[in-house]
Amino acid sequence: MAQQAYVRETADSGSGPERRRDRFRRRLGRTVSGWRGDRRIWRRGIVLAALAVVIALVMLLHAQIPNAVGNLGSLTETFLPWLGVFVPVLLVLGFVRRSATALIAVLLPAVVWLNVFGGLLSDKSATGGDLTVATHNVNADNPDPTGTARDVAASGADVVALEELTTAAVPVYEKTLAATYKYHAVEGTVGLWSKYPMTGVQAVDIKLGWTRAMRATVTTPEGRIAVYVAHMPSVRVKLAAGFTARQRDKSANALGEAIADEKLPRKILLGDLNGTMNDRALNAVTSQMRSTQGAAGSGFGFSWPASFPMARIDQIMVQGVEPVSSWTLPQTGSDHLPVAARVNIATSS
């Protein structure tokens, strides 16, 4: 009899994972049963529900948030994807508060976020392509420019743009990259290195008073392409002034005009734009060019800050060229991550 009882107890107890699942089901059942008899589940969590609706409206109507006061609209758009973090937080709080109203309301920002950003979660990269390009803000205070140059060369890129070059660091980059890139040019604080011949090199005036943008014609085996390199002015978030981006916005408009006036049909823009593709202030550029990350990347491709990337402000954009794949490169001595893309020129119009 004792042996039969032992066998029955062992059989009922099951394995460890099975016991945990059974305990979870019992607790969930008790919670649901408790909620069924609680008429307050619809009255609790009104504040949580209101927050969920506000977050959803911000994502839907971000373009309507005015920039007149502290560039609040651009600041919101810079970190817009991160509003999705509030969805699981509100979900947990809704369960804790035992609020059916809050839990239902949380569905609204979840659906909106997936509608706006869900497409970026899929891997759109493909194989092929005939030109690999990369861009990297190397940081003026980079403690290891030689190592950074080696890392960039090891990426296999055919064309590399570097931003935030200092007078002292330029010879280091030139020497380290010389073995990989036969052609290069530096204008102000930006430079372009290429395995293919470069002509028509010139500075691009982005209304700063000093040079932080350039263009060159790169002659690849598949044809000529206009390559632009740009480093937009930095932006800051200040308590009194808000999101100080006026100079960046002015430079973006000037860059957009230069690209629009470009005679060559195939164009690539490489650089640190100090703004994301959601930021309306970059419309002069983004309205006429495609982001390789959005078209052929996987995920958001955040590039800054390198220690914990929160925004994609380093961009590779194209016009008249077909993006094939896009990715970020490993961290160097800079506070930005390098970004790279593979494009197809031969089949582009």
N, C-alpha and C positions, 0 to 999 in steps of 0.2 A: 504493500500500500504506500509506504514512504517513497519507494522508488518510482511508483506511478505519479505521485504528487510532484516529485523533482522533475520528471520528464515533462509533465504538463506545464510547470512553471518556466522551464527552459524554453519550451516551444512558444509560450505566450510572450516571453520577453523579447525575442527576436534579436537581431544584430544591433550594434550601436547606432548606425544611420537610420535603421527602421524605427528604433525607439525615439530618436530625435524627431523624425517625421510625425510619429504618432502624437508626441507631446505638442508639436506645432499645430497639428490638426485639432487637437482637443482645445488648445488655447484659443485658436481662431474661432472654433465653434462657440466657445463660451463668450467671446467678444461679440460675435454676430448676434447671438441670442440676447446678450445684454443690450445691444443697440436696438433690437426690435421693440423692446419694451420701453425705450427711452424717447419720449416725445421731444426732448430738448435738442436732439441731434440736428434739427433744422434751424434752431435759433442760435446755437453756439457757432463760433468761428466766423462771424460776419466780417470781422476785421481781416481775417486771413483770406476770405473770399474776395473782399475788396482789393487787397494787395494783388491777388492773382489776376484780377481784371485789369488793374492798372499796368502790371507788367506786360500783359498781352497787348494792351493798347499802345504802350511805348514801342513794342516791337513792330506793331502794325503801322503806326503813324509816326515813326521816328523822323520821317522827312518833313513833318509839320512842326517839329519842335524848333522854335526860332533860334537863330544864332545871334540875334541882336544883343542878348544879355550873356556875356561871358562865353560866346560860342558854344552854348549848352548843347545845341543840336549836333555839332561835330564831335564833341566830347562823348555824347551818348553813342553815336555811330561808331566811334573808335573801338569801344568795348561792347558793342551790341550783342555778340554771341554769348557773352558771359551772363546775360540775363537768364539764360537757361539754367544756371546753377540754382536759381531760386525755386525752380519747379520741384526737385526732390525735397528741398528744405520745407516748402509749404505742404508737400504731401505728408511728410513725417509729422509736422505740427498738426495737420488735419486729423491724423490718426490719434495723436496724443490728446487732442481736444475732443475727440469722438464727434466730429462735425461732418455730417453728410453734405452740408452746404459748401464747406471749404473744399472737400474732396472733389465734388463735382466741378467747382469753379477752377480748380487747378488744371483740369483738362483743357481749359481754354488756352493758357500760355503754352502748355505742352504741345498742343496741336499747331499753334502759331509758330513756335520755334522750329518744329519739324518742317513746316511748310516753307519757312524762310531759309533755314540752314541745313535741313536734312539732306539736301543734295550734295553737300560738301563731305558728308560722312562716307559716301561710297568711293571706291577706288576707280577713278576715271582714266588712270594712266594706261598707256598702251606701249607696244614695242615698235621699234623702227625710229624714223627721224634721221635727218642728215646733218644736224648742227646742234651741239650742246653749248649752252651759254650759262654763265654764272655771274652773280653780283654779290659783293660783300662790303659792308661798312666796316673797315678794319680798325676803327677807333684810333683817334689821334694819340691816346695814351696807352696804346697797345704795348705791353712789356716784351713781346716776342714777335716782332714783325717778320723775322726770318722764318720762324716756325709757321706763322700764319700764311706766308707766301708759299711755303712748301705744301701746306694742307690744301690751299686753293689749286695749286698746280696738279696735285694728286687726284683732284676731282675728275680729271679727264675732259674738262671743258675746252672747247675750241676757242671761245671768246670769253674773256673775264673782265668785268668792270670792278674797280675798287674806288671806294669813297672815303673821305676824311683822311686823305693823305697829307702828311706834313712834309716840309722841306727836308728835314733830316731823315725821314723814313723812305722817301722816294728812291734814293740810290740803293737802299737795301732791297726793296721790292724789284727794282730793275735788275739787279745782279742775280737775285734768287730765281726770278722768273725767266731770265734770258735763255736758258737751255730749253725751255718748253715753248716759249712764245717768241717767234722771230720778229714780230712787229708790235710796237706799242707807242702810245702817245699819252702825255699828261698835260692837262689844262687846269691850272689852279690846284684845287684839292681833289680832283677826280682824274682817273686814268683808265685807259683801255688797253688790254693785252690781247693779241690775236695770233693764231697760227696761220692766218690768211692775210694777204696784202690789205693795207689800209690806205685810203686816200681821202681827200676832202676833209681832213681833220680841222675842226674849228671850235672855238668856245661858243656856247649858247648863252645869251643874255637872259637871265631869269630875274632881273631887276633887284639885284642885291648889292651891286657896287664892287663885287669881287667874283671870281669865277668858281662856280660849283656845278657847272653843267657843260657838256660837250657833245659833239656828234662826229661820226666818221662813216665813210662808206667802206664796208668790208666785202671784198670780192671772194666769195666762196666758189667751189667747183660747180655749185648749182645756180649761181647767179649773184648779183650784187644786192646788198641789203644795207639800209641806213640804220646804224646803231647809235642810240642816244644813251648817255650816262648822266644821271642827275642826282644831286643830294639836296633835297628841299630843306629850308630852314627848320630848325628844331622848334618844337612846341613845348609849352609848359602849362601846368595846372597850378594856378596861384589863387589863394583864398580871396584876395580882393578883386583880382582881374578876371578870374575864371580860366578858361582854356585860351591861352594867348597864342593864336595861330594866324594872326592877320598877315604877317610877312610870308608865312608858308603858303597861304591862300593866294597872295599876289604872285608869288613865284610859280605856283601851279598853273595859273592862268597864262603866264608868259610862256611856260614850257608847252602848254597845250597849243598855243598859237604857232610856236616853232614847228611842232610836229605836224600840225595841219598844213603848214606851208611847205613841208617836205615834198620834193619832186619824185623821189623813188617810191614805188608802190609798196615795197616790202620794208617794214619798220619793226625794230625791237627797242624797247625802252628798258634799261637796267638801272636800278638805283634804290636809294633809301629815300622814299617819298614822305616819310614822317606822317603817314596817314594810311588808312585802310581803304579797301574798295567800297566800303559802305559810306565813307565820309563824302558828303555832298560837295565839300570844298575842293575836291579833286576832279569834279565833273568835267573840267576842260580837258583833262587827260583821259579819264575813264570812259567818257562818252564815245571816244573814237578808237579805243584800244581794248583788247581782251586780256584779262589776267590769265596767265598760264596755270596758276594754282586752281582757280575756279573752273577752268576748262579741262584740265588734264591732270589734276593733282589728286591726292588722297588726304582727306582731313583739311584742317584749317591752315596748316603750314605756318603757324606762328613763328616769328623770327626774333622778337624782342620782348623783354631782355633775355639774353642768352641763358642766364642761370635758371629762369623760369618764364619761358615765352608766353606772353599774354596777348600779343597783337601781331598781325602781319603788316609791318610797315615797310619791309624790304620787298620790292616788287620786280617781277619780270612781266612785261606786257608786250603784246604783239598786234600788228595790223598787216594784213596781206600774207600772213604766215600761219601755218597750222600747228598749234601746240600738240605735242604727243604725250609728254609726261612732265611732271614738276615735283620737286622735293626740296627739303632742307638738308644741308650738309652738317657734319659734326661741329661742335663748338671749337673755336680757335681762341686766341688771346684777346679777342674782341668782345664787346658787350652785345653784339649782334650775331645771329647765326647766318652763315652764307646760304644763299638759295640758288638753285639751279633748275634748268629746264631743257628738255629736248624738243626741238621743233622740226617741222618738215618744210623745207623751202622748195624742193623740186616740184611738188604737186600743187604749190600755191599759185594763185593767179597774180 
